[in-house]
């Protein structure tokens, strides 16, 4: 029995050391992701202007044609209004954009992402303002977050008899913060795990493919979601938007048109993205490509026919961004974001600022008596 205790002790100490040091290094990044995530899931109520009541509703083809005719920069895409978001969002390739009301009138416009808080918050949360490299960093942080949850559950189990969850530490001291960190962490651990797993799957594609590999191989997923490699010599001016919208509706009559992607280069096809009735993904995963002349449908992919692995991956964003369960889902993910911000910031503060050497003797007695590892 004694030999077992001696072998277990160093292992627990190593897990504790790894958990604390890794948290001290990336805790502030996780706190930043928690705060930005909590704001993002509530962005529509916090930052988006109220929709005006208008007398008429413009057709989707009229919206698309108007974007092309009145664009000051090359249009990138249109995301059409929905029950959850009252405006058509127009994005241009120079970073500018507009919100249009249901009549097609401008409700808000901006010249760069800094003009809309919900847009730069999204860029911060997903890319850290540095593009693909930032997305990789966020994905690695989320992957480490999974490790935090697993090791945190293990460490909490060793001291489970002293479990006393609080929304805020009883004292701003290292022992109280450590105890608060441990108990708050175990309360929200399942939700943190959901957030970290879905975030990792989106930011690190190889990890996402690995997670769904029991259901679909990477090659199956790549083949199912591949974009057609067609190129056309020229395009018509103006495009036949009524014909394109009508053709999309005939191809998938039960689906809702959610997005139009404009050609990135001359000769590229036009993308129409649709959402099937049973999809959680806000903009759907049913794609149609049209020739940039007339209204010729050249390829289509139905989300309902995708391999199971693709369908599982499509759940990552709506679960992560609280797009699947209404107010309750947003409330849950807001709590997760705030909780992550508290866990990350307090862990950094207690490690680097309120260090063990600065803890009073009274706090040391409380710390060790509560069942935490001694401060030395």
Secondary structure as UniProt FT lines:
FT   HELIX           2..40
FT   TURN            41..42
FT   HELIX           43..46
FT   HELIX           60..69
FT   STRAND          75..79
FT   STRAND          88..92
FT   TURN            93..94
FT   STRAND          97..100
FT   TURN            102..103
FT   STRAND          106..110
FT   HELIX           113..115
FT   HELIX           117..127
FT   TURN            128..129
FT   HELIX           132..158
FT   HELIX           160..162
FT   HELIX           174..187
FT   HELIX           189..203
FT   HELIX           205..211
FT   TURN            212..215
FT   HELIX           218..225
FT   HELIX           241..251
FT   TURN            252..254
FT   STRAND          256..261
FT   TURN            266..267
FT   STRAND          270..275
FT   TURN            277..278
FT   TURN            282..283
FT   STRAND          286..290
FT   TURN            294..295
FT   STRAND          297..301
FT   HELIX           303..305
FT   HELIX           308..320
FT   TURN            321..322
FT   HELIX           326..348
FT   HELIX           349..353
FT   HELIX           356..358
FT   HELIX           361..369
FT   TURN            370..371
//
